[in-house]
Amino acid sequence: MKQSEKELDYGKMGIRIRQLRKAKGWSQEELAKKCGISMSFLGHIERGSRIMSLETFVSICGALDADAGELLWGEVHLSGAVLDLWEPSAQKPEKLTDQYSIYVKIMKSVAEIMSEA
């Protein structure tokens, strides 16, 4: 089955979020504050009992410095199409902002999913 045909397993996604949070040594309260959500809602996300918005997902990816594919599927894939944009000859920005870094991670994951469709 192709990755794009998989259904999201919110329980497994929640487990991956919890594992990354604990690996950083953070409490639910700390991650919730970083993401601008309540600790109760984060608890539901980690248990897979509530579905988060894309905005909240992006916040969690950013706070945990996690690739979207890592949280969604438990796999990290880099798309050749996206990576080609960053050829050694191309000028790379010296410092990427946090938002830009998150955007690049999400776009890499989306490009990989789309290339498998």
Salt bridges, closest charged atoms under 4 A:
GLU46 OE1 - ARG18 NE 3.35
GLU46 OE2 - ARG21 NE 2.62
ASP65 OD1 - LYS105 NZ 2.21
GLU75 OE2 - LYS6 NZ 3.42
GLU75 OE1 - HIS77 NE2 2.91
